[in-house]
Amino acid sequence: MIARNILETRFKEVFVKNPDLIVKSPGRINIIGEHTDYNEGFVLPAAIDKAIYVAVGKREDDLINLYAEDFKAHYAIALKDIAPTEQSWPNYILGVVQQIKDRGLSLSGFDLYIDGDIPVGAGLSSSAAVECATGNALNELYGLNLDRVAIAKMGQLAEHTYAGVMCGIMDQFASVLSKADHVIRLDCRDLSYTYVPLDLGNHEIVLLNTNVKHALASSAYNDRRHACEHAVSLVEEKYPEVKSLRDVNPGQLDELVKPVDPEAYSKARFVLEENERLNKACDALQAGNIAALGEQLFLAHEGLSKDYEVSCAELDYLVEQAKQFEQVKGARMMGGGFGGCTINIVEKGFGTQLVDALSEGYRSRFDLELTAIFVAIDNGTEVVY
């Protein structure tokens, strides 16, 4: 957590005035339901107690004046001239501004300072948190009367249009709409959702960060998405009512996809099975059966690694090693893949021991340090000041 007075002081140092308001928007974990969101399936995310913070102040002109603490970098552009930039970090902010303009809503120039404590590259959706913090801050600053779902959708479109990542809605939705001590069972088709209490009893969540992000990640994400879309198109030829994998059953995949495109078949089958695992995980949570919940995580990792093929040696190693401890009830890779974190459900107090037990072997095998991220489940986007 970054204290309000620190953010106010830094804003004043950069822009020589006080901010009008400060907003925070959290990163997220996803208990289960990976690569299902862009296939109109189900996900089970929750916000964590690590966030992006933006402090903003109105200007008298139309200049958008940005400062990123992480990069110690300024970026400025006139409101009428905004466009994607080769500098990566401003795009997540400018893309949201573009979405506001596209809706015909009125805003002026502003100063914006951004900082955060979400570990970058860990798969905790810091980019979505930037988009949602920006959207919420500008909504409050200019009285735009946007609801939370609209802010999430605008964040997603900002990522599509300015960052060039065709992400699903989960990350932004979780960042904006989460509730402490709950997960969101989100239907990515119609955005209906329910809050499911996350009562882990004598267990805790620990993330193990591989500290690696393989270059394959972004291109492979788009490849997987295309494979799923191709599977849908093959089924749709015979069943025109089919619009996404949500409408497809295993028999249709066997009949129409497997003989034509085995690659698309394995990817599509994973998505169908992952939706089933999510339903079982929700049942386990509501029954307080942590062992049954953990089993679905182990099965999900196997599917992500062998069928969807978005894991990597580092992630596989951490999951396989974690399985050896009876105190670990479930583990899997989390996020887009090819790096980032594993999510582990472990007996309370065992997280530190798990890291100690795996660190030396991990360092020896991959010449990388293993770091742990302990998270609590928190509220979505909030005005801090």
N, C-alpha and C positions, 0 to 999 in steps of 0.2 A: 504493500500500500504506500502511496506517495501522499504525504500530508498536504492539506490545503494550503497552509502558509508557505510551503516550499514552492508550490505551483504559482501562487500569487507573486512571490518574490521574483521568481525566474521570468515570469511574464513581464513584470515591470522592468526588469533589467534589459530585456530584449526590445520591448515596445515603448518604454518610458511612460507607461500609464498602468492603471489597474484593469484587470479583466472584468467584463460584465458578468460572466458566469463561468463555471467549471463543470464539466460533465465527465463521468467515467463510464466506460463500457467494457465488460469483461471478456476474457478469452473463454474457451469452452473445452470440455471433454465430451466424448461420446461413448456411452456405456457399450452400445452395440448398434449395428445398422450402418455399415460402411459401404460407400458407393451405391447406396440405394436412393439417395435424395434426388439425383438427376434422372432416376428411373421411376419417379413418382411413387416411391415406396415409403417405408417408415424409418424413422430414426429415433434415438433416445439420448439426446444431449442434455447437458447441464452446464450452467456458467460456473466459473471457478473464481477464487478470491485473488485473481491477478488480472490486471486491467490496463487499458489504454486511457489516458487522461488528456482531455483537451481543454485549454483555457482560451476563451474567445472574447473579443471586444469589437464593437462596431467602429467603422471608419466613416469619415465625412465624404470620401471619394469612392471610386469603384475599384480600388486596388485590393487584391487578395494577397495578404502578406503572411507567409508561413515560416515557422521555425521548428525544426525537429531536433530535440535534445539528443537523441541517440546518435545522430550523424553530425551534430553541431553545424547544421546546414540551414541556410535561408533559401526561400524560393518566393518570388513575387511575380504576379501577372495581373493584368487588368481583367475585370469580370467579363467584359465583352470579348476578350481574346482567349478565353480558356480553351485548352486542347490538351490531349495527352502529351506528356513530356518524356524525354529519354531518361531523365532522373526518375527512378522508380517510386520513391516514397510519396511525392506530391500527388501522384495519380489517384491514390486511394481517397484523398480529400477532394481533389478537383472533380473526380468522377461523380461524387455526391452532389457537388455544386451544379454540375451539368444536369443531373436528374431533377434538381429543384427548378432550374431554368426551363427544362423541357415540360414541366407541369404548369408553366405560366405563372409560377409563384414569384413574389417580389423579394429581392434582397439587395443589399448594397455591398460595398467592400468591407473587409474585416481583417483583423489580426488574429492569428491562431497559433498557439504554442502547443506542441504535442510531446508527451513523454509516456512512459509506461513501465510496467514490471512483468509483462508477459515474456517468457523466454522466446526469442525469435528463432525460427527454424525448428521448433519442437513439435509443430503440428497442433498448436493450441489456438490457431486462428487469430493471430494478432492483426492480420489485414482486415478481417471482418470487424474486429473491435474498433479499428481506426475509422472504418466507414460508418459504423453505427454511432460511435461517439460524435463524429462530425455531424451526421444527420440529426441526431438528437439536439446537439448544441445549437445548430442553425435553426432548427424547429423552435426551440425556446427563445433564441435571440430575436427572431423575426416574427414570432407568433404565427407560424404557418399552419397550425392546427392539423398536423399530420399525426395519424395514430401509429401505434408501435409496429403493426404489421406493415404499414406503408413504408416506414423507415427501414425495416428489414429488407423489403423488396427493392428499395432504392439502393441500398448497400450492395445487394446482389448484382443489380444492373450496372452499378459503378464498376464492379470488378470485371464484369463481362466487357464493358465498353472502353474502360480506361486502363485496366491492368491486363486485359487480354486473357483472363482465366474464366472458362465457362463453368463456373462453380454452381452447385445446387444452392438451395435456400437455407440449409441447416445452420451454417455457421452464423449468419446474420440473425436468423430467427432466435437462436439460442442466446446470442449476445444481448438482444433487446428484451426478450420476453421471459427469461428464466426466473425462477423463484427459489430462494434458499431452501435447502434440504429436500428438493424435489428434482426429478428429471422430467423432461417434456417428451411425451409420446406424440410425435408430430407426424401427421399424414401429409407427405410432400405433394400429394395431388391437389388437395383442396385447402391445405393449410389449417385444417381443423386440428385441434390439439387438446390433450388432457395432461394435467400434472399428476405424476405418480410419485408418492412419497419414497424418498431414497433413505430407508432405514437399514443401515448395514450392521446394526447391532454391535457385536464385538469385532468389527472389521473396519478397515480403512482403505482408501485408495492411494496408491503411490504410482507415480509415473517414472519410468526409467528412460532417460534420454540417451539415445545412441550417439548423439553429437555428430551425426552425419546426415547429409542430404545429398543423395545421388542425383547427378544431372538429369537422369532419365525421367524424373518425377513429372514435370509438366507435360512433356510430349506423350508419356505413357498414359497420363490421365485422359488426354484427348483421344488417344487410341482406344482405350477401354470404353469411353463414351460412344465412339463411333461403332464399336463392335456390338454394343447393346442396341444401338439404333438400327443396325443392320439386321439383327435378330428380329426386332419388331417389324421391320419392313417385310421380311420373309413370311412372317406369320400373317401380316396384314393383307397380303395378296389373296389369301384364302378366307381370312376372317376380317373383313373391312372395319368391324367395330373395334378392333384392337388399335389402341393409340399409344400404348407404352407397355413396358414389361409388367406393369401392374395388372394388365388385362390378360396376360398370357399364363397358361398352365403348363406343367411339365410335359404332358402328352403332346401339346402343340409344338414344344421345342424338339421333342424326340422325332416327331413326324416331319416337320418343315425346316428345321434349322440344322439339326445334327448331320443329315446327309449332305448338306450344301456347304456349310461353313462351321467346321468343328470348333474353330477359335471363338466365333461369336456364340456358339452353343454353350461352351464352358463358362463364358463370362455371364451370359444370361441366366444360366442355371444357378450360378452362385447368387445372383441377385434374388431369385425366387426363394432360395434356401435361407438367405440372410433375413428376409422378411419373416420367415417362419421362426428363425432363431430369436428374433426380436420379440415376437409374441410370447414365446416360451420364457424369455427373460423377464418380461413384464409380469407374467403369471408367478414366476419365482419370487420376484420382488414383493408382490402383494401377499404372497404366502410366507414371506420372511425366510425363504429357503435359499441361503447364500451359496450353498454348494451347488444347487441346480443352476443358479445364475452364473456361477463361475464356469460350469461345464459348457454353457453356451458360448462363453468367451473363448475357451480353448478351441471349440469347434469352429468358431468364426475365424480364428487365426489360421487354422488349417485350410479353410476355404480361401482366405485372402492370399495365402502363400502359394497353394498348389493350383487352385482353379482360376482365381482372378489375377494371380501373379503380380502382385504389387508389393510384396515384402522384399526383404533383402537379407543377406547373411547375418548382419548385425541384429536385426529384429528377430529372426528365427532363432538365433543363438540365445537371446535373452528369454524368449518364451520357453524354449526347451529346457533351459537351466532352471527357470522358475518352477516348472512343473515338478521338479524333484523334491520340493519342500511341501510338506503337508499343510503348512501354515498359509500357503498360496492357494486360494480357492479358484482363481481364474486369471488368465493373462492373454493378451492379444496385442498385435500392432494396432495403432490408432491413427486415423487420418488418411491422407491420400496415399501414403506409402513411400517406399524406397528411402526410409530414414525417419527421423522424428522419434516418437516415444512408443513404448509399450505401456498399456494400462494394466495394473495389477490390483486385484482385490485380495488383501492379506489380513491376517489377524492383527489387531491393534498392537502396536509396538514392534511388530516384526519387520516393518519397512526398512528401518535402518540396518537391521541384521541382514536383510536380503541384499541390500546394496553392498555391504561389506563382503558378503559371501561371493558375489558375482564380479566385483570390480577387478580383482587381480587376473582372473581368467579372461575377462573381456579385454583388459589392457594387453595381455599377452597375445591374444588371438588377433586383435584388430589394431593394436597400437593406438587406441583411443581411450579417453577417460569416460567412465560411466558416471552420470550425475542423476540424482534423484530430485523429483519435484513433488512435494507433498501438497495436496490441494484440499480445500474445503469447498462445498457447494454453496454458491452465493446468488444474490439477486442479479437481474439483468441491468440494463442501462439506468443510471441514476444521475440526477443533478447533485453535485457535491456542494456547490455554492451558487 
